[in-house]
Each structure stands twice: as C-alpha cells, then as structure tokens.
Amino acid sequence: MFKPIPIDREKLTLMGVPFPDLETLENTANAIGSNMYEGFEPTPETIALIRNLVTNKITVTQFIEAAKATSHD
C-alpha cells in the first residue's frame, strides 16, 4: 500500500532529511514516489543515501555498496 512521505518545502526536507534546494528535493521526491508504487519503502537512511548520490557526494559504486549494506533481503 502506498504511504505518503512527509515533504517540507519550506525547510527543504524529505522525511526529515535536508536537501540543498527545492529542485533537488522535488525531483528526488518524485523519483522515490514512483518507486514506492513498485513496493519501495523509503527510510530516512535510504533517502539520505539517494540525496548523496544525486548531489554527487558519493559515486554510483559507493551508492551500490551502501545499498547492499542496508538491504534487508
């Protein structure tokens, strides 16, 4: 079941995770929302990881390794 996630456009946060600007926040929220329809259940940790990828703070390789480490499968 799709569950809305809290977005604060004034504070630029998604589930409490801060973003550098409104465009990055909204683009990330839209991408996460699309994946939620497929069963993805975001956490603040996964949102921070995605934010770090889209803002070039980590590489794709680092993202994959971190995602594997947080996977519960």
Backbone as CSV, one residue per row, in Angstrom:
resi,resn,N_x,N_y,N_z,CA_x,CA_y,CA_z,C_x,C_y,C_z
1,MET,0.825,-1.175,0.000,0.000,0.000,0.000,0.880,1.253,0.000
2,PHE,0.530,2.216,-0.832,1.271,3.460,-0.937,1.031,4.311,0.295
3,LYS,2.109,4.742,0.926,2.019,5.575,2.122,2.748,6.893,1.841
4,PRO,2.051,8.025,1.962,2.709,9.316,1.712,3.899,9.529,2.644
5,ILE,4.909,10.208,2.128,6.060,10.541,2.958,6.065,12.057,3.185
6,PRO,6.480,12.491,4.373,6.438,13.912,4.695,7.474,14.734,3.912
7,ILE,6.978,15.755,3.240,7.825,16.680,2.491,7.586,18.073,3.064
8,ASP,8.658,18.753,3.439,8.560,20.128,3.926,9.327,21.015,2.947
9,ARG,8.588,21.681,2.067,9.212,22.510,1.038,9.829,23.782,1.602
10,GLU,9.364,24.227,2.752,9.955,25.421,3.370,11.301,25.100,4.014
11,LYS,11.360,23.960,4.702,12.611,23.559,5.350,13.497,22.733,4.419
12,LEU,12.982,22.417,3.222,13.696,21.606,2.220,14.074,20.239,2.784
13,THR,13.072,19.538,3.371,13.331,18.208,3.904,12.341,17.188,3.345
14,LEU,12.812,15.983,3.248,12.022,14.830,2.839,12.226,13.780,3.915
15,MET,11.171,13.434,4.642,11.257,12.552,5.812,12.314,13.047,6.801
16,GLY,12.420,14.376,6.917,13.377,14.969,7.839,14.786,15.089,7.307
17,VAL,15.053,14.560,6.105,16.382,14.607,5.505,16.517,15.921,4.733
18,PRO,17.500,16.756,5.077,17.644,18.042,4.398,18.199,17.921,2.975
19,PHE,17.728,18.818,2.109,18.183,18.893,0.719,18.732,20.285,0.456
20,PRO,19.631,20.413,-0.511,20.274,21.710,-0.750,19.374,22.748,-1.425
21,ASP,18.369,22.277,-2.179,17.500,23.214,-2.880,16.169,22.533,-3.219
22,LEU,15.191,23.345,-3.576,13.843,22.843,-3.837,13.796,21.930,-5.062
23,GLU,14.526,22.249,-6.095,14.506,21.427,-7.300,15.006,20.008,-7.025
24,THR,16.102,19.888,-6.300,16.641,18.570,-5.963,15.671,17.808,-5.068
25,LEU,15.079,18.502,-4.114,14.090,17.881,-3.230,12.909,17.332,-4.030
26,GLU,12.325,18.150,-4.889,11.146,17.717,-5.637,11.466,16.611,-6.635
27,ASN,12.602,16.708,-7.318,12.982,15.656,-8.264,13.212,14.331,-7.542
28,THR,13.855,14.384,-6.392,14.103,13.170,-5.613,12.788,12.598,-5.080
29,ALA,11.924,13.466,-4.571,10.627,13.011,-4.060,9.799,12.349,-5.151
30,ASN,9.810,12.918,-6.346,9.066,12.327,-7.467,9.614,10.955,-7.839
31,ALA,10.935,10.831,-7.886,11.544,9.539,-8.232,11.243,8.493,-7.157
32,ILE,11.350,8.881,-5.900,11.062,7.952,-4.805,9.588,7.556,-4.837
33,GLY,8.713,8.528,-5.058,7.281,8.240,-5.131,6.951,7.234,-6.210
34,SER,7.588,7.366,-7.372,7.361,6.409,-8.462,7.775,5.006,-8.056
35,ASN,8.898,4.908,-7.359,9.380,3.603,-6.920,8.546,3.018,-5.795
36,MET,7.894,3.877,-5.024,7.039,3.388,-3.944,5.844,2.618,-4.501
37,TYR,5.380,2.986,-5.687,4.289,2.247,-6.307,4.717,0.827,-6.655
38,GLU,6.014,0.621,-6.784,6.550,-0.707,-7.092,6.952,-1.464,-5.830
39,GLY,6.692,-0.866,-4.654,6.969,-1.574,-3.410,8.127,-1.037,-2.589
40,PHE,8.851,-0.052,-3.096,9.958,0.525,-2.339,9.423,1.238,-1.109
41,GLU,10.011,0.963,0.049,9.625,1.607,1.305,10.804,2.431,1.810
42,PRO,10.798,3.733,1.552,11.937,4.562,1.934,12.051,4.757,3.442
43,THR,13.260,4.942,3.871,13.567,5.305,5.253,14.401,6.586,5.184
44,PRO,14.555,7.287,6.283,15.440,8.455,6.250,16.853,8.100,5.777
45,GLU,17.321,6.909,6.132,18.659,6.486,5.728,18.753,6.297,4.211
46,THR,17.738,5.662,3.619,17.797,5.462,2.167,17.601,6.780,1.428
47,ILE,16.789,7.675,1.983,16.611,8.985,1.354,17.924,9.769,1.400
48,ALA,18.629,9.730,2.525,19.923,10.408,2.625,20.913,9.819,1.632
49,LEU,20.890,8.522,1.461,21.770,7.861,0.509,21.469,8.326,-0.916
50,ILE,20.204,8.373,-1.280,19.804,8.837,-2.611,20.184,10.304,-2.789
51,ARG,19.930,11.124,-1.761,20.324,12.541,-1.822,21.817,12.681,-2.077
52,ASN,22.611,11.887,-1.378,24.060,11.961,-1.553,24.485,11.568,-2.958
53,LEU,23.772,10.633,-3.559,24.073,10.241,-4.938,23.719,11.364,-5.908
54,VAL,22.524,11.907,-5.804,22.091,12.916,-6.776,22.817,14.247,-6.604
55,THR,23.406,14.486,-5.442,24.175,15.714,-5.236,25.677,15.464,-5.397
56,ASN,26.026,14.301,-5.924,27.420,13.940,-6.228,28.334,13.901,-5.009
57,LYS,27.774,13.594,-3.850,28.600,13.431,-2.651,29.183,12.025,-2.573
58,ILE,28.538,11.084,-3.285,29.055,9.720,-3.390,28.953,9.278,-4.836
59,THR,29.729,8.264,-5.178,29.700,7.711,-6.530,28.623,6.628,-6.636
60,VAL,28.335,6.229,-7.842,27.377,5.143,-8.050,27.876,3.872,-7.361
61,THR,29.165,3.611,-7.454,29.733,2.423,-6.797,29.531,2.495,-5.286
62,GLN,29.785,3.645,-4.688,29.567,3.809,-3.248,28.094,3.649,-2.896
63,PHE,27.221,4.169,-3.759,25.781,4.035,-3.552,25.377,2.562,-3.542
64,ILE,25.855,1.813,-4.507,25.512,0.390,-4.600,26.008,-0.365,-3.375
65,GLU,27.238,-0.105,-2.967,27.788,-0.782,-1.788,26.983,-0.443,-0.535
66,ALA,26.629,0.830,-0.367,25.838,1.239,0.792,24.438,0.624,0.739
67,ALA,23.845,0.575,-0.445,22.513,-0.018,-0.594,22.545,-1.506,-0.245
68,LYS,23.590,-2.199,-0.666,23.727,-3.611,-0.322,23.847,-3.788,1.177
69,ALA,24.579,-2.900,1.819,24.800,-2.997,3.260,23.508,-2.741,4.061
70,THR,22.602,-1.944,3.510,21.373,-1.650,4.219,20.208,-2.537,3.783
71,SER,20.444,-3.406,2.824,19.390,-4.295,2.327,19.005,-5.298,3.397
72,HIS,17.701,-5.553,3.486,17.192,-6.498,4.485,16.784,-7.818,3.857
73,ASP,17.146,-8.037,2.632,16.779,-9.294,1.938,17.756,-10.388,2.215
